[in-house]
Amino acid sequence: MPILWHNARDCRRIADKEKAMTSRILLVDDEANVLAALNRALFEEPYEIRTATSGEQALEIMRSCGFKAVISDERMIGMQGSEFLAQVKELYPETVRILLTGHATLEAAMKAVNQGEIYRFFTKPWNDTEIKFAVRSAIEKYDLEDENRRLLSTVKRQSLEMKVLERRFPGISRVEKDSQGNFVLDDMPEEEIMCMMHVCEKELDQVLERK
């Protein structure tokens, strides 16, 4: 029967994950009126909204906290939106990327899609309702993929835990059945279980440190 345990590092990881689940989005444009208009469009939505006036400033902000979605204008002074979103893709691939442009050329659209793998592409002036639904969809996409990553990580860790247990205590993961097909579990003293947990946790930490 699998034996699961949590150490202090696990608890910190869980706490960090809960903090990261805030629906935080970043708006990037070098025009204050555009940022104000986007803020108004999303005012009633349950998001924590941050703004930046350049791609460089946005990347600096993203170093200090995580974002579920980023909306960036294409034409800005300095770093272009497609270049900025391409860097976001490389540095923070989980963040969902949306591009705004006042110049809806095929070249701009292809560049943004190929380099930044954007989720949605909007032209100015945009429709506020469409922006709202696009951001909601982006947040749902992030949350679903984040949950999938969490579950995959849990399965991988539990698989590693079982391998460590089996290597340290051969046969412990085998479960026998009686004539009626019911599982038969041997009684084990609590002290022995705690000792096994301590030994295996120490060995598991060593395995994880080598990865």
N, C-alpha and C positions, 0 to 999 in steps of 0.2 A: 504494500500500500504506500503511495507516495507520501513522503514527509516534507512539508514545506515550512520554511522559516523566514523571518525577516530580521535583518540586522540594522544598525543605525544608518548605514549607507542606503539601504532600501527605503527607509523612512524619509530620508532627505530627498531621495529621488522622487518619491510619491508627492512630497510637499512641493517640490519644484515643478512637477507636472501640473498640480492643481493651480499654482500661480500662473503657469504658462497658458492655461486654458481661458484666460481673459480674452474676450473678443476685441482685440486691439487692431486697428487699421491705420495705415500711414498714407497721407495724401501728399503728393509731390508736384509742385508747379512753381515757376518763378513769377507768376502773376498773382498778387494778393486777392484780386477780385474773383479769380477762378477758385482759389482755395476757400474763399468765403461762400461761394455758390455751392461748392461740394459739401461744405459743412452744413449749409441750410438744407440741402437735399437729404442729408443723413441725420438731421437733428433729432428726429423722433425715434431713430433706431437705437438699440441697446448696445452701442459700441463705445469703446474708448478711442477717441480720434486724436492722432498726432499729425502735425504738418511739417513740411520741409520745403524750402524754396530752391533747392538744387539737388541733383543726384548725389553730390559729394556730402552735403549735409544730411541727406536721408541715410546714406550708408553709415555715417557717424552715429546717428540716432539708433540705427538697427544693431549696432554693436552692443548697446546697453540694455536692450529689451527685445522680446520677440513680437512679431506681427503675424496675424493670420492672413491678412491681405494688404496689398499695396496698389494704389491707384496713382499712375504717373502720367504727366503730359509728355508728349514726344519732343516738341521743340522747346528747349530751354537753353539759357545761356550756359556755356560750358558743356557738361555731359548731357548728351541727348537721352531721351526717355528709353529708347530701345537699348542703348548701351548700359544705362542704369539697371534696367530689368534683366539684362543678360548677366550682370554681376550679382544681382539678387538671386537669380537662378543658381549660380555657382556657389554662392556663400550660404544662402538660405533656401534650398530647393523646396521645402515644405510650404513656404509662403506663396499664396495664390497671387498672380500678377495680372493687373488690368491696365490697359493703355488708353489714353485720351489723345486725340490729335485734331487740329483744325485743318489739316491738309491730308485728306484720306486718299493718298496715292497707293497704288498697288505695291510699289517699291517699299514704302514705309510699312505697310501691313506685313509683307513677306519678311522684311528685316526683323520686325518685332516678333513675329511668330517663330522664325527660325533661330534667332539668337536668344530671345528671352522666354520662349515657349509660353506666351501669354495665354490667359484663360479667356478674356474677353477684350474686344476692341471697339471703342466708342469714338464717334466724331463729335466735334463741337459745332453747334450747341447740342447738348445731350438732352435726353428725356429723363426727368428726375425719377419717374416711376421705374423706368428701365434700369437706371443706376441702382436704385434701392434693391430691386429684385436680383440684379447681377451680384451685388455685394452679399446679399443673403445667401445666394447660391454658392458664392465663393467661400463664405464662412462654413456652410454645411459641408462643402467639399473638403475643406481643411479638417474639420472635426471628424468626418468619416475616415479620412486617410490617417489621421492621428490615432484614432481608436484602432484601426487595423495595424498600425505600427506597434502600438502598445501591446495588443494581443499577440502579435508575432514575437515580440521581445519576451513576453511572459512564457510562451510556449518554448522558445529556445532556451530560456533560463531553466525552466522546469526539466527539459530534456537533459540539460547539462547536469542539473542536480541529481537526476536519476542515474546518469552515467558515473558520477562521482560516488554515489551511494553504492552502486553495484560493484564498482572497482574496489571500494574500501571494505564492503561487506557483501561478498559474493552470495547471490541467491536471494537477497533481501527484496528485490523487485518482483520475484515470482510469487504468484498467488495460486493456491490450490483450491479445488472444488470438491464437495462431497458427492455422494451418489445422486442427490437431488439437484445438483448443479449450483448449490449455494457456495459462496466464498467461505473459505476456512482461514481465519486469521489467528496466528499464535499470539497468546498473551505475552506482553513484554513489560518489565518493570519501568516505571517512569524515569528512574535514575539512568537506566541503560539507554532509553530513548534520548534523554538530554545529553548524555555523553556522546552518542552517535551524532547528534545534531551539531554539537560543538566541534567534533573532529572533522565532519564533512564540511561545515561552514568554513573552517579554516582552510581546508584543501580547496574548496570552491573559490575562495577569494584569491588564492595563489594561482589557480587556473585562469581566472578573469584578468589578473594583473599581467599575465603573460600574453594575453590577446591584444 
